[in-house]
Amino acid sequence: MGKKKRKKRQGPRQCDGCTACCDGWVQINVKGYEAWPGHPCPYSTGQGCSDYENRPEVPCRQFICGWLLPDSPLPEWMKPNEAKVMVLFNKLNWQGLPVDVALPVGKRIPPRALNWLKAFAEQHGRPLIWAECIEEDGALQREQLLYAWGPPAFQAQVQQWQAEGRKLW
């Protein structure tokens, strides 16, 4: 049997109602307001931004969702609000290798998406860091559990970065 042909996209991908980046799944500061899981940006309507024309350069205009990239390797089903994961490509560098970060859109990344990301990381030699939300008394916390996928030396490096308090994305 031949390889399955990948369907070519018609035009750039659009957010189309996905507001995962604004809803706190990526921890951001917008105009002095901190957003994190369970605490969305106050400008997020759940369908878009209520102040889109005046959104700041950082983090809003400069934010790059991996699913929206023109040549994104992420399949169509990996749209953040559908697959429940947001991928940030090449957020760090380790020993000359790009490191990708995956953040849950919800408490944790579903197995289908996480397995796809691990396979992609292995196939392309791109170490992966992913997060899982901590829930206490029914509320998601700002602090998250972090996991590393890649060589043991990379996993040790991520632990060291965490111990040093380094921001990983």
C-alpha positions in Angstrom: 0.0 0.0 0.0 1.2 3.5 -0.7 1.6 6.3 1.7 -1.5 8.3 2.6 -1.4 11.6 0.8 -1.6 14.7 3.0 -4.4 17.0 1.9 -3.1 20.4 0.9 -4.6 23.3 2.8 -6.6 25.9 1.0 -5.3 29.2 2.4 -4.1 30.0 5.9 -5.7 28.5 8.9 -7.9 30.8 11.0 -8.6 30.9 14.7 -12.4 30.7 13.9 -13.6 30.9 17.5 -10.6 29.3 19.1 -9.5 31.6 22.0 -7.2 29.1 23.8 -4.3 31.5 23.9 -6.5 34.2 25.5 -8.2 31.9 27.9 -5.2 31.5 30.2 -3.8 28.2 28.8 -0.7 30.2 27.9 0.2 32.2 30.9 0.3 35.8 29.8 0.2 39.4 31.1 -2.1 41.7 29.0 -2.1 45.3 29.9 -1.2 44.5 33.5 -3.7 41.6 33.9 -2.3 38.1 34.5 -4.0 35.3 32.8 -3.5 31.6 33.6 -5.6 28.4 33.5 -8.9 29.2 35.0 -8.2 33.0 34.8 -8.7 34.1 31.1 -7.6 37.5 29.8 -10.4 40.0 30.7 -10.7 40.9 27.0 -11.5 37.4 25.9 -15.1 36.9 25.1 -14.8 33.2 24.6 -15.2 33.8 20.8 -12.6 36.4 20.3 -11.1 39.6 21.7 -13.3 42.5 22.9 -10.4 45.0 22.2 -8.8 43.3 19.2 -7.8 46.5 17.4 -6.0 47.8 20.5 -4.4 44.5 21.6 -0.8 45.0 22.7 2.2 43.9 20.7 3.4 41.6 23.5 2.0 39.1 24.0 -1.0 39.3 21.7 0.3 40.4 18.3 3.6 38.5 18.7 2.1 35.3 19.8 2.5 32.4 17.4 0.2 29.4 17.8 1.9 26.4 16.2 -1.4 25.3 14.6 -1.7 28.6 12.7 1.8 28.6 11.3 1.7 28.6 7.4 3.6 25.3 7.1 2.5 23.8 10.4 3.1 20.1 10.7 0.2 19.8 13.0 -2.8 18.0 11.4 -6.1 19.7 11.1 -7.6 17.8 14.1 -4.9 19.5 16.3 -6.6 22.9 16.4 -6.2 23.9 20.1 -9.8 24.2 21.1 -10.6 20.8 19.5 -7.5 18.7 20.3 -7.2 20.4 23.8 -3.5 21.2 23.3 -1.6 24.3 22.2 1.8 23.8 20.6 4.5 26.4 20.7 7.3 25.4 18.3 10.9 26.2 18.8 10.5 28.0 22.2 13.9 26.9 23.5 17.1 25.5 22.2 19.0 22.6 23.7 22.3 21.5 22.3 21.4 23.1 19.0 18.0 21.4 18.8 14.7 23.2 18.7 12.6 22.5 21.8 8.8 22.5 21.4 6.3 23.2 24.2 2.8 21.7 24.5 0.3 23.2 26.8 -3.1 21.7 27.8 -6.3 23.4 26.9 -7.9 21.9 30.0 -6.3 20.1 32.9 -4.1 17.8 30.8 -3.3 17.0 27.1 -5.5 14.1 25.8 -3.5 10.9 25.1 -4.2 11.1 21.3 -2.6 14.5 21.0 0.3 13.7 23.4 1.1 10.5 21.6 1.1 12.4 18.3 3.5 15.0 19.7 5.9 12.4 21.2 6.0 10.6 17.9 6.7 13.9 16.0 9.4 14.8 18.5 11.1 11.4 18.0 10.8 11.4 14.2 12.2 15.0 13.9 14.7 15.0 16.8 12.9 17.8 18.6 12.8 17.5 22.3 9.4 18.3 23.8 8.2 19.9 27.1 4.6 19.6 28.1 2.6 20.8 31.0 -0.3 19.5 33.1 -2.4 21.7 35.3 -2.6 21.3 39.0 -6.0 21.5 40.5 -6.6 22.3 44.2 -10.1 22.6 45.7 -11.6 22.6 42.3 -9.5 25.5 41.0 -6.7 25.3 38.5 -3.4 26.7 39.8 -0.9 29.0 38.1 1.9 26.5 38.8 1.9 23.5 36.5 3.6 20.1 36.4 6.2 19.9 33.6 7.4 16.9 31.7 10.2 16.4 29.2 10.4 14.0 26.3 13.7 13.4 24.7 17.2 12.1 25.7 17.9 11.6 29.4 20.3 14.5 29.3 17.5 16.8 28.0 15.2 15.6 30.8 17.9 16.4 33.3 18.4 19.8 31.8 14.7 20.6 32.1 14.8 19.6 35.8 17.7 21.9 36.2 16.0 24.8 34.4 13.0 24.3 36.7 15.1 24.3 39.8 16.7 27.6 38.7 13.3 29.1 38.1 13.9 29.6 34.4 10.9 30.6 32.3 10.4 27.9 29.8 8.0 29.7 27.5 
